[in-house]
Amino acid sequence: MTAEEQIVFIVDDDERIREALSELLASHGVETATFASAGAYIDAGKPDVPACLVLDVELPDINGLDLQRQIAQGDHPPIVFITGHGDIPSSVRAIKHGALDFLTKPFSDDDVMAAIRAAIDQDRVRRADRAELSGLRQRYLSLTPRERDVLPLVVSGLMNKQAAAELGISEVTLQIHRRNVMQKMAAASLADLVRSAERLQIPVTHSRRGGGTDRE
């Protein structure tokens, strides 16, 4: 599979529902993988592409809501619940724990397709965000220990002179480290570097002291 592909996992013990959803999604060019139980879904290999999990509430081995709770801490696609026995407490619980939608059978083709498309779009955004964060972490790991000392001082807004004094190094040496940090972190500006530091949750314990304009 390529990054442009997508898949919908369908977990329902009713074969007719599995077949109907598979045919509907196939007509829209979406690949599916179907399972009659939660255990079968958990044990199956899953492609690394944007996805959606269409999950029945009542399953033979485990309640769909309990499955949602079990996989909540792992890497799983957005969930669209379907059920023939919908009730307000179940739907509230499902949405509260992150489900994208809760549809009661019989549902229309338009409703289920809209929910699935929204779920896949959400997963695509999540995957892109995760890939970006992974890239930032790799760039951060490429910094030397001294460059990692310099980074929080730079993003805190300290002048080069102040940051150099904090580390006990010359201002020229600080400028060299700062330039390396900018290059390795692929930051086009200080604002870019600040955003990267925030995403990496790098603690900033210093703040600009005194006036003046920082120098590169």
C-alpha positions, -999 to +999 in steps of 0.1 A: +000+000+000+011+036-005+006+066+017-023+077-005-043+046+002-068+041+030-087+013+046-118+008+067-118-020+094-153-034+100-160-053+132-195-067+133-208-102+141-236-098+115-222-111+081-249-092+062-237-059+077-201-067+070-209-075+033-232-045+028-206-021+042-178-037+022-198-034-010-207+002-002-171+012+005-158-007-026-182+013-047-164+044-034-130+029-040-122+022-004-106-010+007-120-029+037-110-056+061-138-073+080-139-092+113-166-110+131-152-104+166-130-080+185-104-106+190-100-112+153-095-075+148-069-072+175-049-102+162-049-090+126-020-072+109-029-037+099-014-016+071+002+017+079-023+039+060-051+063+070-079+042+084-112+041+102-126+015+125-163+008+121-172-010+153-204-027+164-214-022+201-226-058+206-200-084+198-197-120+207-165-118+227-164-083+241-186-052+241-174-026+215-173+001+241-150-020+263-128-026+232-126+011+227-114+015+263-088-013+259-072+002+228-075+038+238-038+040+249-026+024+217-023+034+181-057+029+166-078+046+139-108+069+147-139+049+156-174+051+141-198+030+162-228+012+147-254-005+167-289-020+165-295-013+202-285+024+206-291+043+238-281+077+250-257+065+278-238+043+253-235+070+227-224+095+253-198+071+266-185+064+231-182+101+221-167+110+255-139+085+249-131+097+214-155+080+190-161+102+159-198+091+155-224+067+168-249+054+143-280+034+149-290+007+125-305+010+100-284+040+089-283+056+055-254+051+031-248+089+031-246+090+069-222+062+072-200+074+043-199+109+058-188+095+091-162+072+076-147+100+054-145+123+084-127+096+104-102+089+076-095+126+072-090+129+110-066+099+109-047+114+079-042+147+098-031+127+129-006+107+110+009+138+093+012+155+127+029+124+141+053+122+112+062+159+117+068+154+154+089+123+147+110+144+123+115+171+149+126+146+175+152+131+150+165+166+143+167+173+181+186+141+186+212+153+160+222+182+182+253+179+203+249+181+241+261+217+241+237+226+213+209+212+234+220+235+262+219+264+238+185+258+224+163+265+254+183+297+261+178+309+226+140+302+225+136+319+259+146+352+243+179+357+260+204+379+242+235+361+229+256+378+255+233+366+283+230+331+270+268+329+266+272+341+302+247+315+314+268+287+298+302+302+307+313+304+270+322+333+247+296+351+227+313+340+195+311+304+205+274+309+215+267+323+180+283+293+164+262+269+185+231+289+178+237+288+140+242+251+142+210+247+162+190+267+136+204+246+107+200+212+123+164+220+135+156+233+100+144+265+115+142+295+091+136+319+119+136+322+156+098+319+156+102+285+138+126+274+164+103+285+192+074+265+177+096+234+174+107+237+210+071+240+221+061+209+201+090+190+216+080+203+251+115+215+258+114+233+291+123+270+291+134+282+325+150+315+315+135+348+302+150+379+286+166+401+312+170+437+302+164+455+269+182+454+237+180+435+204+194+400+201+221+394+175+228+363+153 
